[in-house]
Amino acid sequence: MAKLTTEARKAIPTKSFALPGRRAYPIEDESHARDALARASGKPEEAEVRAAVHRKFPGIGDDKKKKYRDNRRLLRAVRSDN
């Protein structure tokens, strides 16, 4: 991910931010979208940022849900073996 200068950040269209009203969490490309998810994690705006990222890049961020489902399946399999 390239570092954004103040000038470059100002040049980003408002619609390319996860929170456009605040111009917070730029998501103009995939690397910035992943960074926005990481930075919003655990904060009150996390759900809103995640939704904006998924609208623009549907495949990003699903890894967490998939890992959770896979871990649950693995745990059930281990428990059933005992």
Backbone bond lengths (Angstrom), bond angles and torsions (degrees), N, CA, C in turn:
res aa  C-N    CA-C-N  psi(-1)  N-CA   C-N-CA  omega(-1)  CA-C   N-CA-C  phi
1 M - - - 1.449 - - 1.515 108.41 -
2 A 1.296 115.99 131.13 1.453 121.46 178.43 1.523 109.91 -79.51
3 K 1.303 115.08 142.59 1.458 120.04 178.10 1.521 108.82 -72.00
4 L 1.323 116.35 134.30 1.461 120.61 179.50 1.517 110.49 -88.32
5 T 1.305 115.39 128.26 1.459 119.27 172.47 1.529 107.17 -83.44
6 T 1.300 116.57 165.64 1.466 120.38 178.22 1.519 110.42 -59.16
7 E 1.317 116.17 -41.77 1.453 120.97 -179.54 1.534 111.38 -64.79
8 A 1.322 116.37 -43.42 1.463 120.51 179.61 1.526 110.96 -66.30
9 R 1.335 117.24 -38.30 1.466 121.16 179.14 1.522 110.82 -64.08
10 K 1.339 116.41 -40.29 1.463 120.22 178.76 1.523 111.81 -66.30
11 A 1.336 117.13 -26.92 1.457 121.32 -179.13 1.531 112.76 -78.84
12 I 1.327 117.59 -14.21 1.467 121.07 -179.96 1.531 108.61 -72.41
13 P 1.337 117.28 131.47 1.470 119.63 178.03 1.530 110.89 -62.55
14 T 1.306 116.33 146.55 1.460 121.93 -178.29 1.527 111.91 -56.81
15 K 1.332 117.57 -34.47 1.467 120.33 -178.91 1.528 112.28 -67.94
16 S 1.330 117.74 -11.15 1.465 121.45 179.89 1.530 112.40 -95.09
17 F 1.319 116.48 22.07 1.459 122.04 174.03 1.519 108.41 -115.81
18 A 1.321 116.56 144.76 1.466 120.20 178.74 1.527 110.66 -66.86
19 L 1.320 116.49 -34.64 1.464 121.62 176.06 1.531 107.09 -119.35
20 P 1.338 117.17 83.57 1.460 120.52 -172.35 1.524 114.66 -63.56
21 G 1.306 118.51 -30.77 1.460 121.20 179.39 1.520 112.04 -63.39
22 R 1.310 116.05 -32.87 1.472 121.89 179.32 1.518 111.61 -102.09
23 R 1.357 116.85 -5.74 1.464 122.43 -173.19 1.526 110.05 51.23
24 A 1.316 114.32 47.51 1.468 121.24 -179.37 1.520 109.57 -111.17
25 Y 1.304 116.74 150.50 1.462 124.99 178.17 1.536 111.96 59.36
26 P 1.323 116.87 76.62 1.464 118.97 177.56 1.526 111.11 -63.81
27 I 1.326 115.77 136.23 1.472 121.06 -179.53 1.524 109.91 -132.46
28 E 1.336 117.07 43.55 1.460 119.96 -176.74 1.521 113.05 -74.57
29 D 1.335 118.19 -18.56 1.463 121.02 175.18 1.529 108.57 -143.57
30 E 1.337 116.43 173.51 1.466 120.18 -174.46 1.526 113.19 -63.14
31 S 1.313 117.59 -38.77 1.464 118.67 -178.07 1.525 111.06 -66.94
32 H 1.338 117.12 -38.39 1.462 119.11 177.10 1.530 111.13 -70.56
33 A 1.332 116.77 -32.84 1.466 120.30 177.98 1.529 110.47 -65.40
34 R 1.327 116.62 -42.92 1.471 119.89 176.97 1.525 110.75 -62.85
35 D 1.325 115.83 -40.36 1.459 120.43 178.90 1.532 110.81 -64.63
36 A 1.329 116.75 -39.18 1.463 120.45 178.54 1.529 110.56 -61.95
37 L 1.334 116.58 -41.86 1.469 119.87 177.81 1.529 110.75 -61.69
38 A 1.307 116.21 -42.87 1.470 120.06 -178.68 1.516 111.21 -66.59
39 R 1.316 117.13 -42.41 1.468 120.59 -177.49 1.524 112.80 -72.29
40 A 1.325 117.37 -28.47 1.466 120.43 -179.09 1.525 112.40 -86.14
41 S 1.313 117.21 -10.84 1.458 121.55 -176.69 1.530 111.39 -56.46
42 G 1.323 115.51 125.59 1.460 121.10 177.84 1.512 114.41 84.49
43 K 1.310 117.61 -2.59 1.470 121.12 -179.66 1.522 109.20 -98.52
44 P 1.339 117.55 159.73 1.470 120.02 -178.53 1.525 113.98 -57.83
45 E 1.310 118.00 -29.44 1.464 120.46 -177.96 1.526 113.63 -87.34
46 E 1.328 118.26 6.15 1.459 121.67 -175.66 1.528 112.54 -55.13
47 A 1.313 118.46 -45.88 1.473 121.40 -177.62 1.523 111.01 -63.26
48 E 1.316 116.97 -40.18 1.460 121.16 -179.67 1.536 110.95 -67.74
49 V 1.329 116.41 -41.46 1.467 120.99 178.16 1.523 109.81 -65.74
50 R 1.330 117.13 -45.50 1.463 121.48 179.67 1.539 110.41 -59.25
51 A 1.332 117.42 -42.63 1.466 121.02 179.75 1.531 111.10 -64.03
52 A 1.328 117.14 -41.69 1.464 120.72 179.82 1.523 110.80 -65.30
53 V 1.322 116.76 -41.34 1.465 120.61 179.03 1.522 109.92 -64.72
54 H 1.321 117.77 -42.29 1.468 121.27 -178.92 1.529 111.98 -67.31
55 R 1.329 116.93 -31.45 1.464 119.12 176.41 1.531 110.70 -66.19
56 K 1.322 115.91 -41.12 1.463 120.12 -176.43 1.529 112.49 -84.93
57 F 1.329 116.99 -38.97 1.469 122.92 -179.27 1.526 108.17 -130.99
58 P 1.338 118.23 84.36 1.466 121.71 -173.67 1.528 115.97 -55.03
59 G 1.305 119.13 -29.79 1.461 120.56 -176.06 1.519 114.97 -84.17
60 I 1.323 118.05 -14.36 1.467 120.80 -176.12 1.523 110.45 -81.12
61 G 1.314 115.91 135.37 1.454 121.06 174.86 1.513 114.90 91.31
62 D 1.313 117.17 -8.65 1.458 119.95 178.58 1.520 111.37 -73.89
63 D 1.327 116.75 -16.96 1.457 121.84 -178.14 1.526 111.58 -54.97
64 K 1.321 116.36 -39.45 1.462 120.91 -177.29 1.531 110.99 -63.09
65 K 1.330 116.71 -45.82 1.464 120.73 178.75 1.521 110.79 -64.54
66 K 1.335 116.32 -42.57 1.461 120.99 -178.83 1.525 110.64 -63.20
67 K 1.332 117.44 -43.81 1.465 120.85 178.73 1.523 110.51 -61.51
68 Y 1.335 116.76 -40.96 1.455 121.14 179.79 1.535 110.14 -62.22
69 R 1.344 116.63 -47.06 1.473 120.05 179.38 1.525 110.94 -62.74
70 D 1.340 116.46 -43.81 1.459 120.24 -179.80 1.522 111.29 -62.99
71 N 1.313 117.44 -40.85 1.462 121.14 178.94 1.522 111.20 -65.28
72 R 1.327 116.97 -38.50 1.471 119.89 178.02 1.522 110.72 -65.22
73 R 1.341 116.84 -42.09 1.467 120.36 178.16 1.520 110.81 -62.22
74 L 1.320 116.56 -43.64 1.466 121.75 179.74 1.520 110.31 -62.55
75 L 1.324 116.98 -43.66 1.461 121.17 179.79 1.529 110.58 -63.04
76 R 1.337 117.49 -42.65 1.469 120.27 177.44 1.525 111.02 -61.76
77 A 1.332 116.71 -41.37 1.456 121.14 -179.94 1.532 110.76 -63.04
78 V 1.329 116.54 -42.61 1.457 121.04 179.82 1.516 110.45 -65.37
79 R 1.315 116.85 -42.87 1.466 120.66 -179.68 1.519 111.50 -65.86
80 S 1.313 117.85 -36.83 1.461 120.08 -178.84 1.530 111.52 -71.34
81 D 1.337 117.37 -24.02 1.457 120.75 178.23 1.534 112.06 -74.12
82 N 1.309 117.01 -23.90 1.471 120.10 -176.94 1.479 112.07 -86.58
